[in-house]
Amino acid sequence: MSFKKHLKTLRLEYRNSRGKKLKGRYIVIESDDWGSIRQPSLEAWEEQKKKSPKTEDDPFFHFDCLESNYDMERIFEVLSKYKDSTGNNPVITADYAVANPDFQKIKDSEFKEYYFEPFTGTAERYPDSGRLLALCAQGVSAGIWKPQLHCREHVQVGRWMSALQKADPEIIWAFEHRMISTAETVEPDNHYGYMDAFNYSGYEELNLEKLIADAVKLFYSLFGYSSKTFVASCYVWNDALERILRKNGIASMQGSWYQWIPSEKNHGFFEKRVHYNGERSGHQLYLVRNCLFEHSLFGSENCVESCLKQIESAFRWHQPAVISSHRVNYMSRLVPGNGETGIIMLDELLKEVLKRWPDVQFISSDQLADLYNREN
Ligand SMILES: [Zn+2]
């Protein structure tokens, strides 16, 4: 094992050792970005590649796009194949961007006003996406799919609109292609290419209040229940967001080991805060992703094996195994092989998990939050 790899393993052990212990072995699979647009078509991607070499390197721009009916059906097939010792199927906590920008209305206002539409409206204009909401309902009632809230739209509206108003050529190009941004817009002070929806400093709290109120309302009208947990886009958020979420009935934050807090002094940059599983702040309980299952982002070699090792570490410290597996890993609209690889690997992972830990239980993020709350 290389020195770097050894350090990484030690770091994981240390982090898991700090989490609040739970009785039982739990697997939670969290998947962000459902409902959001990204790359609209392979043709658009080809055009971007000609414009910028950065495009080639970014898997989100290469593979990620609005999900299709087919993508969801393929995942459901795999999840339905397996059951844990208590008779439950594996369940994916699917974190949704409940809306996307309404490009036509924004254009009609000559970029003066911002408008959004529910993701189901966007889906009507994409081929093979007309049944997304019906499939969701089907997945929820089968116990294999649990939508939770990711954001209203996966866009930092204020900065994005101001780039449009300034006629930034790259953003105008993206807008004309019904995209939020391109790989070319990713800069040191725009690290997430306008996708860090909650990159607000304290003084912009009024924006946050409306964003969350809209998102919570739309989530309920789409799915028929309220989201109990929340994951901030790009893991960027501040204390104000936590307080506003709490006011709106959300008391658990999904996230990574790190929270990126928008710096009030150094605009566009972040301060880092570390979290661990079961930690609490004044307003929120934190759920932390301690396993990665992201073949599209980090390559498919060893993807299953390295995730199993991370699960093993979690269980060693009596932690839930919270697996991060973004939507991008299962998307086949742009590159069919990408989605297929994700499906094959998910199948392998679930089979192996049940073989190694027959007493494992599959639960969703809101159920994990309930467990922590009950044990407190
Ligand atoms: Zn996201």
Residues whose N, C-alpha, C, O or C-beta is under 5 A from the ligand:
A	BS01	ZN	D32 D33 S233 C234
